[in-house]
Amino acid sequence: MASVSEVALSSGSAKPMPLIAMGTAVYPFGPSDAMRAAILRAIELGYRHFDTAAVYQSEKSLGDAIAEAIRSGVLGSRDEVFITSKLWCSDAHKELVLPALSNTLLNLQMEYLDLYLIHWPASTKPQRLYELPFPKEELLPFDMRSVWEAMEECQTLGLTKAIGVSNFSCKKLEKLLSFSKIPPAVNQVEVNPLWQQKKLREFCVARRIQLTAYSPLGGRGTLWGKDWVMECDVLKDIAKAKGKTLAQVCLRWVYEQGDCVIVKSFNQERMKENLLIFDWELNEEERQMIAQIPQRRLYPALEFVSNHGPYKSVEELWDGEI
């Protein structure tokens, strides 16, 4: 079984967070037997960090897989895994945060999360259905302070060991830090060699906020996925020279930045390969080659931009970090 490096979070009482997580965002969103089986196999291979979200509708499959792993003896207890989930925009209202987390825990068949994140700095009209994309007329102003206060309450109650955010820019993090009693432990954002997030990483490192990278390979299999990363000639050349897969080069690069990385594959061989990034490293020439790759964000999140919503442009959503 593979051994995965861990990092201690700066706030909250979560156990150390494994720096490789298995992602469960498969579009179209929904539970599936294939996902449950893949998670079970991942546990057998050594994965101990799993990333889910209300909108992915994968919480039940994940909960079923972990319960089965405990019954079969592959896991000794729930405490052996690190579980991250996220608050969806339709629940990003102060009075809905605690009920949303309670529903997540019910889906997972668990008493607590290790990490609970605000999925986007956005709110939509409250509704029973979780969906992306959603009708843009449902976008509402995001009351960051009141939603974060409710997140802090969730941690105080012990329903989650740590809290954080996702898709927050430096400016939005600065605002959050100005009033938070419990600072965010994590900011989960798009990171890959084509969108390296140097400015955001420097900001987060200085404030002891752990970056977690989604779409490290370009997000294939998601609503926003593109082939840009996997078709990058620079990465192909490095992979060939190293005798590694292009995916391994990307994941190793993210790991060398100090970030946690979310990987997603239901293919057993690729699941194994994705764990084999800790016993080798990129050399300085290869790091410089990657540093020179032209930058472009794969997922601008146009779903959150509307003339009738709080973000009138991509620049406003990302505060110019595009």
C-alpha positions in Angstrom: 0.0 0.0 0.0 1.4 3.4 -1.0 2.4 6.0 1.7 1.2 9.5 1.1 2.8 12.7 2.6 0.6 14.8 5.0 0.4 18.4 6.1 -0.9 19.8 9.4 -3.6 22.5 8.9 -3.0 25.8 10.7 -6.5 26.1 12.2 -9.1 23.7 13.5 -8.5 20.3 15.1 -8.3 18.1 12.0 -5.8 15.3 11.8 -2.9 15.9 9.3 -4.3 16.2 5.8 -3.0 13.7 3.2 -1.5 15.7 0.2 -3.2 13.5 -2.4 -7.0 13.3 -2.4 -9.3 11.3 -4.6 -11.9 13.5 -6.2 -15.5 12.6 -6.9 -16.7 15.3 -9.3 -17.9 13.3 -12.2 -20.2 15.0 -14.7 -23.1 14.6 -15.0 -23.2 14.7 -11.2 -24.8 11.8 -9.3 -24.1 8.7 -7.2 -23.1 5.5 -9.0 -22.0 2.0 -8.3 -18.9 2.6 -10.4 -17.8 5.4 -8.1 -18.4 3.4 -5.0 -16.3 0.5 -6.4 -13.6 2.9 -7.4 -13.4 4.5 -4.0 -13.2 1.0 -2.4 -10.3 0.2 -4.7 -8.7 3.5 -3.9 -8.8 2.7 -0.2 -7.1 -0.6 -0.8 -4.4 1.1 -2.8 -3.7 3.6 0.0 -5.8 6.7 -0.6 -7.0 8.2 2.7 -8.2 11.6 1.6 -11.5 11.9 -0.3 -13.0 15.1 -1.7 -16.7 15.4 -2.3 -19.4 18.2 -2.3 -23.1 18.5 -2.1 -23.4 19.6 -5.7 -21.4 16.5 -6.9 -24.1 14.3 -5.5 -21.3 11.8 -4.6 -21.5 12.0 -0.9 -23.7 8.9 -0.6 -21.5 6.8 -2.8 -18.5 7.9 -0.8 -20.2 7.1 2.5 -21.3 3.7 1.3 -17.8 2.8 0.2 -16.2 3.8 3.5 -18.9 2.0 5.5 -18.2 -1.1 3.3 -14.4 -0.8 3.8 -14.9 -0.6 7.6 -17.2 -3.7 7.5 -14.7 -5.7 5.5 -11.7 -4.7 7.7 -9.8 -2.7 5.0 -10.3 0.3 7.3 -10.2 0.0 11.0 -12.5 3.0 11.6 -13.8 6.2 10.0 -11.0 8.1 11.8 -8.5 6.6 9.3 -9.8 8.7 6.4 -9.8 12.5 5.8 -13.1 13.7 4.3 -13.6 17.1 2.7 -17.0 18.3 1.5 -18.4 21.6 0.4 -21.3 24.0 1.0 -23.2 24.6 -2.3 -24.3 28.1 -3.3 -28.0 27.5 -2.7 -27.1 26.8 0.9 -24.7 29.7 1.2 -27.1 31.6 3.5 -26.5 31.8 7.3 -29.6 29.9 8.4 -29.0 27.1 5.8 -25.3 26.2 6.5 -25.9 24.0 9.5 -28.8 22.1 7.9 -26.7 21.6 4.8 -23.8 20.2 6.8 -26.2 17.9 8.7 -27.5 16.6 5.4 -24.0 16.0 4.1 -23.2 14.0 7.3 -26.4 12.0 6.8 -25.4 11.2 3.2 -21.9 10.2 4.3 -23.2 8.2 7.4 -20.7 10.1 9.5 -20.7 12.2 12.7 -18.2 14.8 11.5 -16.2 16.1 8.5 -12.5 16.7 8.6 -12.8 19.8 6.4 -15.9 21.8 5.2 -15.4 24.4 2.5 -17.6 27.2 1.1 -17.6 25.9 -2.5 -17.8 29.4 -4.2 -18.0 33.0 -3.0 -21.5 33.1 -4.3 -25.1 32.5 -3.3 -28.1 31.4 -5.2 -31.8 31.1 -4.3 -32.4 28.4 -1.8 -33.7 25.2 -3.4 -33.8 21.4 -2.8 -31.9 20.6 -6.1 -28.2 21.0 -6.4 -27.2 21.9 -9.9 -24.4 23.3 -12.0 -25.0 25.2 -14.2 -27.9 26.9 -12.6 -30.3 29.6 -14.0 -28.3 32.8 -13.7 -31.4 34.7 -12.5 -31.1 32.7 -9.3 -27.7 34.4 -8.4 -28.0 36.5 -5.2 -25.5 38.7 -3.3 -23.1 36.7 -1.2 -23.1 37.7 2.5 -19.6 36.4 3.3 -19.6 37.5 7.0 -22.8 35.8 8.0 -22.1 32.6 6.0 -18.6 32.4 7.6 -20.1 32.9 11.1 -22.3 29.8 10.4 -19.3 27.9 9.2 -17.5 28.8 12.4 -20.5 27.5 14.4 -20.2 24.2 12.6 -16.6 23.8 13.7 -17.4 24.9 17.3 -20.1 22.3 17.4 -17.6 19.6 16.3 -19.5 18.8 13.1 -16.4 19.6 11.2 -12.8 19.6 12.4 -11.7 22.5 10.2 -13.3 25.0 7.8 -12.1 26.7 4.6 -13.0 28.0 1.2 -12.8 27.2 -2.4 -12.4 29.5 -5.4 -11.5 32.6 -3.3 -9.1 35.2 -4.7 -6.5 37.1 -2.7 -8.9 40.0 -2.3 -11.8 37.8 -1.0 -9.4 36.0 1.4 -8.3 39.4 2.7 -11.8 40.4 3.4 -12.6 37.1 5.1 -9.5 37.4 7.3 -10.5 40.9 8.3 -13.4 39.6 10.4 -13.1 35.8 10.9 -12.7 34.5 14.4 -11.5 31.2 12.9 -9.3 31.7 9.9 -9.8 29.5 6.8 -7.5 26.4 7.0 -7.7 25.7 3.2 -8.4 27.4 -0.1 -9.2 24.9 -2.9 -8.6 26.3 -6.3 -7.7 25.4 -9.9 -3.9 24.7 -10.0 -1.9 23.1 -12.8 1.2 23.9 -14.9 -1.0 26.0 -17.2 -2.5 28.0 -14.3 0.2 28.1 -11.6 -1.4 30.5 -9.1 1.9 32.0 -8.0 0.4 35.2 -6.6 -2.4 33.4 -4.7 0.1 30.8 -3.3 2.4 33.5 -2.0 -0.6 35.1 -0.3 -1.8 31.9 1.2 1.6 30.7 2.4 2.2 34.0 4.2 -1.1 33.6 6.0 -0.8 29.8 6.7 -3.7 28.9 4.4 -3.1 25.5 2.7 -3.8 25.5 -1.0 -5.5 22.5 -2.5 -5.3 22.0 -6.3 -8.3 20.8 -8.3 -8.1 20.0 -12.0 -4.3 19.4 -11.9 -4.5 17.6 -15.2 -7.1 19.9 -16.8 -10.3 18.6 -15.4 -11.1 15.8 -17.9 -14.5 14.3 -17.1 -15.9 17.5 -15.6 -18.2 20.2 -17.0 -15.2 22.5 -17.4 -12.6 20.0 -18.5 -10.1 20.7 -21.3 -7.2 18.9 -22.9 -4.8 21.8 -22.7 -2.7 20.3 -19.9 -2.5 16.8 -21.3 -1.6 18.2 -24.8 1.2 20.5 -23.5 4.4 19.8 -25.4 6.6 21.0 -22.6 5.1 18.5 -20.2 5.2 15.7 -22.8 9.0 16.3 -23.3 9.6 16.3 -19.5 7.6 13.1 -19.0 9.4 11.3 -21.8 12.8 12.3 -20.4 11.9 11.2 -16.9 10.3 8.0 -17.9 7.1 9.1 -16.2 3.5 9.7 -17.3 2.5 13.3 -18.1 0.0 13.0 -15.3 2.8 12.1 -12.8 4.8 15.1 -13.9 1.9 17.4 -13.3 1.1 15.9 -9.9 4.7 16.0 -8.8 5.0 19.7 -9.9 1.9 20.5 -7.8 3.3 18.6 -4.8 6.6 20.4 -5.1 4.7 23.7 -4.8 3.5 22.6 -1.3 -0.1 22.1 -2.4 -2.5 19.3 -1.7 -3.6 17.8 -5.0 -7.0 16.2 -6.0 -6.7 13.4 -8.5 -9.6 11.6 -10.2 -9.5 8.4 -12.0 -11.5 5.2 -11.8 -8.9 3.3 -13.8 -7.0 1.0 -11.5 -3.6 1.5 -13.1 -3.9 5.3 -13.2 -5.0 5.3 -9.6 -1.8 3.5 -8.7 0.4 5.8 -10.9 -1.1 8.9 -9.3 0.3 7.8 -5.9 3.8 7.2 -7.3 5.1 10.8 -7.1 6.9 10.9 -3.8 10.2 9.1 -4.4 11.6 11.2 -7.3 11.7 14.9 -8.1 11.9 17.4 -11.0 15.3 18.9 -11.6 15.9 22.7 -11.7 15.9 22.8 -15.6 12.5 21.0 -15.7 11.1 23.4 -13.1 12.2 26.3 -15.1 10.7 24.9 -18.3 7.3 24.5 -16.5 7.6 28.0 -15.0 7.8 29.4 -18.5 4.6 27.8 -19.8 2.1 30.5 -20.9 -0.6 30.9 -18.3 -4.4 30.6 -18.9 -7.2 29.7 -16.5 -9.0 26.6 -17.7 -12.2 27.3 -15.8 -13.3 31.0 -15.8 -16.6 30.0 -14.2 -18.8 32.0 -16.5 -21.8 30.4 -14.8 -21.3 32.9 -11.9 -21.1 36.0 -14.2 -24.3 37.9 -15.0 -25.4 41.4 -15.7 -28.1 40.8 -13.1 -25.9 39.1 -10.5 -23.3 40.3 -8.0 -20.4 39.6 -10.5 -20.9 41.5 -13.8 -17.6 40.2 -15.3 -15.0 37.5 -15.0 -12.7 40.2 -13.7 -15.1 40.9 -10.8 -15.5 37.3 -9.9 -11.7 36.6 -9.7 -10.8 40.2 -8.7 -8.5 40.5 -11.7 -6.7 37.2 -11.1 -7.3 35.9 -14.6 
